[in-house]
Amino acid sequence: MIGFTAPHSAATEAGSEILQQGGTAIEAMVAAAATIAVVYPHMNGLGGDGFWLISEPGKAPVAIDAAGCAAQNATPEFYAEQQTIPSRGALAALTMAGAVSGWQKALEISAGWQGAIPLQSLMSNAINHAKTGIEVTQSLEDASRKTHPDFKAFSEFTKTFLFDGAVLKKGHTLKLAQLGNTLSQLADSGLNDFYQGDIAQALAHDLSAAGSPINIEDFQSYKAKLVQPLSVDTSIARLYNLPAPTQGLASLMILALFDRVKQQANSEAEAIHLLVECTKRAFIVRNATIGDAQRLKQAQQDWLKYDYLDQLVSDISLNNPLPWPHEAKPGDTIWMGACDNQGRMVSYIQSLYWEFGSGIVSGQTGIVWNNRGTSFSLQPDSLQYLQPGLKPFHTLNPAYAQYHNGNRMVYGTMGGEGQPQTQAALFSRYSWLNRSLSEAVAEPRWLLGRTWGDVSHNLKIEDNLGESVIKELKDKGHDIALAPALSEMMGHAGAVHLDTKNNVTAATDPRSDGKAIAK
C-alpha cells in the first residue's frame, strides 16, 4: 500500500525507494524534492519555495507554508529607479527561499510518527544525480532555449546551466557538482545550515555580490510555518487547499461552483464551458482579495460559504460566456504526491516561479535563486505592493480530497495560472465524469488566460479535444486558440488515490517526464 507520482521519473524512484524501506510519506517527499531539484532544475530548486498538505488517516490535514518573504532591504525605495520589479536578474531575487525550511518542518512532523530515516539516506539519491550528471530532457532543453537570451550574460548561470555558453540539448549529460556538494553538506550538517550555517553565509554573500537586496539577516530570521488549510464541501468530497498567499481559494471555488451547475451539462463541451465560467468567477475573487495573509480584509473561508457560492453561480449561463480578459499569472513548478504504508498522504509543490527563476546562481553553492518577488507591485494602491517581510501572491497550491465514502486523494499540477484549472479538470473528470485516474490526467485540457510569456487572454485548448467539442465552444462565444496535443503549457498533473480497502492508484502526466508507482 504505497504510491508516489512526480513529473520526473527519477524523483518518483527516489520517493518510492524510501517508501519501500518503510519510510513515511513525508520522508519520501523530502527525498523526491531534493532529487527533482537536481533533475528538473528549470522548474524548481533549493532556491525556491514550497507548500505542503499532509494527511493522516482519520485526522484533518495540516499545511506548511514554506514561501519566502521579501528581504528587509527590499523596499519601494530600493526599486525607486524601476517602473516595475524586474523579472530576471539580481533585482528579481528579492524573496527568501523557503523550500528547505519546509522540508525541515515536515520532517519534524514525520519524526512524531515513527523513527526517522537519516537525512544522509534521504539526500543520497539527489547527491548521486548531481555529481554523476543528469540527462537533459526535452522540457529542460526548451527552458534553456527560451531563457538563453536573458541569461547568456550571467556568468555563474552560464557556467552552471549552459554548455560552453550554448543551449542545453536533449540527451546530453549535465553535471551539477557544486549543487551536489551543497546537498552533501546539508545531509551532514542538517537542513538548518541553509539558514544559520555556512551555506547561509555563502548564499548571502553571492546574492549580495550580484546586487540582490537579500542579506544574512533574512536567512537567519526565516522559518516555514504550519497554517490552517482552507476547505469546502462538495456533493462527493470535502476538498482542502492552501490559504493566502496561494491561489488555493480559487482552486476550491472552481470545484465548489461547478458542483452547483454540473447537472446543466449535457455534453463535454457544456461541461468545459461551465468549468471555464466557474474559473472566471473564482479568478475575479482571487485577484481582488489574495495577497500576503496580513493584508486580508476578511477570512478567506468566508468566500467558501454556501450563500456566497450560490450567489456567484446565479449568473452563470449555459450559452453566454462572461467577457474576459484579466491579469494572468505565469509560473513553472513541480507537484508531487505520496502515500505511505500507513495511509499517510502528502500533496507537495515546489517552485522557482519562472523557468530558472531569477537566473542568479550562487557560485559557492550551485543554487539558482527564485524570482517570486516579481509578483510584487511598486504601486502603493496595489494589493501586491512591495513591503519588507511580506509574501507575494503565489500560484502554488497543492490539493487534497477526503471523499464522503472514505476514499482519499492528493492531486495537483504545475502551470501557474493553469493550476486551478487543471485541478478542476482532473478532479471533475475523475470524481464526477467517471474517468479513470490516468484518463483524468491525460485527456485534452484547456487554459484560460496567459501563460509562459504569452500575452493573449483567450481560451487555449489542446487540438485533440475533438472538432465537435471545439466548434460547440466557439459557437457559445469563447475566443478559442488551439495548442498542440499534450502541450507542456497545460501543466504536469498527477494524483495518488487511496480507497477504503487500502488499494492505491497513482497517475502521472504524459506531458511531463514523470512516473507513477502504486503497490
N, C-alpha and C positions, 0 to 999 in steps of 0.2 A: 504494500500500500504506500507507494511513493510516486511523486510526479514532479516534473520540472520542465519548464519551457523558457527559451530565451531566443533572441533574434540572431545569435551566432552559436553554432554547434559546439564550439569549444567551451563556451560558458555553460551550456546545458550539461556537458560532460563533467565539468568541474563541480557543478552543483549536485548532480546525481551521484557522483563518486562519494561526496560527503554524506548524502542521504543513505547510500548503501552501507556506509560504515556505522550507521545508527545515529548520525548527527541530526540536529534539529533543522527545521526549515529555515531558521534564521542563519545558522552556521552555513548551510548550503548556499544561501543567498549571498552571504558575505564572500564566500569563495568564488561564486559566479560573478559577483560585482567587481572583484579585483581582476578576474580574468577578462571580462568584457571590456574593462577599462584599457586593457592591453590590445586585445584583438579587434576592437571596434573603436579606435582612438578618435575618430572623427565625430562619433556620436556621444561620447561620454568620457569621464575620466576622474581622477582623484582631484582635479582642479575644479570640479563641478559640484552639483547639488544632488540631493536625493530625498525621496519621500517613501515612507513605509506604512503599510496597512497590515497588521498582524492579527491573526485569528486563532484562538484556541477553541476546541470543541466545547459547546455549552456556555461560552462566555461572549460578551460583547467585544468586538475588535478594538484594538488600540492603534494609535497612529504616531508616527515620528515625523516631525518637521525638521529636516536637515538641509534647509535652504539658508544660504548665506545672506547677511545683511550688508548694507552699504558701509564702506570704511569710514572711520571718523573724519578723515580728511576729504571725503567725497562730498563736498558741499557745492551748492549752486555757484558760490564764488570761485571755487576751483575750476569750474567749467565756464567762467564768465566770458571767455573768448569764443565759446561754441554756441551755435544756434540750437543744436541738439547733441545729445551724448553720442559720440562715435560708436559704430557697431563693431569696429575692429581696432586692434592695436591697444597700446597701454592704457589709453583713456577709457576703453571699454572694459578693462579689468579692474572693476571698482567694488565688487562684492566678494565677501569671504566665500571660500569653498566649504560647503557643509557635509559633503558625502561621507568623508572618513569619520567625522564625528557621529554621523548617523549609524555607520557600521558599529561603532563602539557602543552607542546607546542600545542598539538592537541586541548586541551580544550580551549586554548586561541582563536583558530580559531572558535571553536564552539560558544564561547561567543559572537562572532561577528555576528552570525546568529540569535540568539534568547536568551532570558533569560535563565540563567544556572540552571540546577538541582544541588542542594547542593552536595558537594563531599561526605558527610556522606551517602547520598542516593545511590550514585554510588558505594561506598565501602561496603555497608551493606551486600550484598549477599556473598561477599568473606569473610568478617569477620565472618559471621554466619557459613559458611562451615569450616573455620579454627578452630573455637572454639568448634563446636559440633562434628566435625570429618568428614572425607571423606571416602567413600567406596573405597577400593583398587581394581583397575581394573586389567584385565589381562596384559595390557600394563605396568602398574606400577609394578606388580609382576615380569614381565620379566626383566624390567630395574633394579629392586632391586637385582634379582638373578645374572644378568650379572655383576653388579658393586660391588657385595658383596666382592669379593677378594681384590679389590682396596681400599674399604672404611671401611672395618670392623675394622680397627685400628684407624680410625679417630673418636675421642671421641665425638665431637659435632654432627657429621653426625650420628653416632650410636645412640645417644640419641634422635635425631630428626626423623630419617627416617628408623629405624630398630625396630623390636620387640624383646627386650632383646637380641640384637645382631644378631637376626635371620632375614632371608629374609622375606619381606612383603608377605602376602598371599591374593589372590583374595577373595573379600567378607568381609575381616576384616575391621575394622574401624581404621583410622589413624588420630589422633588429632594433629593439628599444632597450639597449643595455643599461643606460642611466636610469630609466624608469624601473628596470629590474633591480638595480641596486637600492633604489628608494623603497621598493616593496620589501626587499630583504631587511632593510633597516627597520621598517615598521613591524615586520614579523618578529624581529629580535628585541626591539626596544619598546614595542607597544604602540597602538594607534595614536595615543596621545602625543607622541613625538611630532606628529603632523602640526600640532598647535602649540606645544610647550617646549619642544626639544630642538635638536639640531636641524631637523627638516624644516621646522617653522622658521628658524633663523635664515636658512638658505633661501627658502621661498620669499620671505620678506625682503631679503637683500636683492634678489633677482628682479622681483616685481618693482621695487623702488627704483632700481637702476634703469629699468625700462621706461619709467615715467608713470607708473601706476600710483594712485593715492593710497594703496594698502600699505600698512606698516606692521611691525611685530606686535604692537598692542592689539591690533584687530585679530590676529591669530590667538593670542593669549586670552582674549575675552570671549571667544566664541564657544558655544556648546549647542548641539542639537537638543531638541526638547520633545517631550511627549505632549500630544494635543488630542483633543476630543474630535473624533470623526463626525462628519455630517451624515445624516441618514434620512431615508424616505421609504415609506411603504408603497408597494405596488400590489396588484392583484395576485402576483405569483411569488414575490420575494421582497424582503427588506434589503435595500441597497445602501452601501456605505461608500464614502469617498472622503477626500481630504478637504479641510476648510481653507480659508484665506491664509496665505496669498495665492493659493492654487485656484484653478477653474473647476474644482470638484463640484461646486454648486451647479454649474452649467451641465455637467455630465449627469447628475442626478435629476435635474429639472427636465432634461430632454426625455428621459425614460418615464418619469412620472407623468409628464404631459401626454406622451404617446400612449401610455396605458389608458388614458381617458378618451382617446379618439380612435384607437386602433380598430375598433369594430366597424368604423365607417369605411375601411379599405376593402375593396372587392377585387383588387389586382395588386401585383407587385409594384407597379408604378404609383398607385394610390398610397400604398404603404410608405414608399420612399418619399413621396410628396408630403405626407403628414409628418414624417420624421424630420424633413427639412424645415417645415413650418414650425415644428416644436423647437428645433435648433435655433431658429431666428429669435423666437421669444426668449429662450434661455440666454442667448448671447446678448440681447439687449439688457437684460437684468444684470448679467455678468459685467458688462462694460460700464454700467452705471454704479456698480456697488463694490467690486472687488479690488482691493489693494492690500497694503500691509494691514494686518489684523488690528493694529492700533488706530487705524483710520475708519474702521467700520462704524456706520451710523446706527446700525441695528444688528441684532443677532442673525447670522446667516440662516439658521434653522427656520427663522420666520418666513423666508421666501419659499420654504418647502411645506408650509401649512396647506391643508386641503382647500380652504376657501380661496387662498391666493392662486393656487394652481388651477382651480376651477375657473377663476376669473381670466387667467391667461389663455385658456383654451377656448373661451367663449367666442372669440372672433376668428378662430381658425376655420378656413373654408376648404372644402374638398376640391375646389376648382380655381380659386383665386389666390396665388402666392403673394405674400407680403412683399412690398417693394424692398429692394436691398440696394446698396451695399452697406458695409460698416468697416471699421478698422479691424484688420485681421492680425493674428498673432502667429509668426513663424516659429519654427523650432525643431531641433533634432535631439533625439534622446533614445533611450532604450527602456523597455519594460520587460520584467521577468516575473514568473510565478513559480511557487513551490508548494508541495505538500509532503510532510514527513510521515513516518510510520505511526505516529500518534494522532494523526489527523490535524496537526497544526499547519496553518497555511499562511503564506506571505505573498502579498502583492507589492511589488517594489519598482520604483522608477528612478533613473539616474541620468544626469544630463549635463552638457556643457552649454546648452542653448543652441546657437547656430553651429554649423559644421566647424570643428576645431575651435569653437569658442572665439576668444579674442585673438587667437593666433600667437599670443605671448607665451613662450616656452621658457621655463626656468632651466637654465643650463646645468645647474648643480643637481637638479632632481629629475629632469626629463618630463616634468609635469606641464601640460598645457592648461592655461587658465581660462575659465568661463567668460562669457560676455553677457551674462544675465542682466547686468546693470544697465544695458542699453534699453531695457524696458521702462526705465525711469524717464520722467519728463523734466524739462527745465522751465516749464510754465507753472507759475505759482498757483494757478487755479485748477491744476490737474490733480486727479485722484492719485496719480503716479508721480507727483512732484518729489524730486530727489531730496532726501534728508538723511544725514548720517544715522546709522543704526536701524533704519527701516529696510524692509524687504520689498523687492519689486514684485509685480504681478508674475505668476508662474503658470505656464500652460500645463505643467506636470500634474497628473492626478491618477494614482493607482486605484483600482476599483475592487470591490468585494461584494458578493451577493449571498445572503442567507435565505434560501428558499423556504417557503412555508411548509414544504413536505420534508424538511430536514436536510436536503442536499445543500451543498455549499460550492462556491466558485470564486476564484480570483481571476481577474481579467484586466487587460489594458493594452496600450499601444504607445508607440512614439508618434510624432507628427504635429506638434504644435497646435494650431487651430483645429486640426483634424482629430485630435484625441477624443473629445466628447462625441464627435460624430461617428467615429469608428467604434467606440464603446457602444453607442446606441445601435449601430448596425449589427455588431457581434451579439449583443445581449438579446435584442429583439428577434433576430433570426433563430437563435438557439432556443430561447425561452418561450416565444410566442408563435413563431412560424415553423417550428418543428424541424429545423435543420440539425444535422449532426454538428458536433463542436468543430470539426475540421472544415465542414462546409460553411459554417457561420463565419469562420476566419478567412477562408479563401475566396468566397464568392465576390463578384464585382462590387466595388464600393463607389462612393461619391464623396465630394468635398466641397462644401460651400465656403467661398471666400478665397483669400490669397494665402499662398504658402510657398516656401522655398524660393523666395525672391521674386515670385510672380506678383504683378501689380493688379491683376484682374480680380474681380469680386464675383465672378459667375459661379454656376454650379458645375463643377468638373465631375465627369462620370467616366469610368473605365469603359472602353468601347465594346467590351464583350458582354455588357449587361443585357444586350438584346435590342434590335432595332425597334420593335414594337413598344418596349418599355420607354426607350429614349424618346420616341415620337410622342407618346402619350404625355410625358413630362413637358416636352416642348409645347404641345397643344394647350397645356394648362397655363403656359406663360412663363416657364422657367427659362432663364438665359443659360443655355447648355454649351459647355465646351468638352470635347472628348479627349480623354487621356488614354495611353496605351494600356492594354490589359496587364494586370499585376504590376502597376506602376508604384514605384517606391514612394511617390508623393502621398499615396494613400495610407502610409504608415506601416509599421511592423507590429501586427497584433498577435495576441496569444491568450491562452486561457488554460487553467487547470481546474477540473471539476471532480468533486468527491461526493459520492452518493451515500445513502444511509447504510448500505451493505459494504462500505469501505472499498468500493470499486473506484479507481482513479482513471480519468481520461484527461489527456493533455493534447493541445494543438498549438502549432506554430504557423507563422505566416509564410506562404511561398514567395512573398515579396521580399523576404529577408534571407539571410544565410543561416537561418535558425534550425533548431531541432527540438522535438518534444519527446520526452521519455515518461512512460507511465507503466508501473509494475505492481 
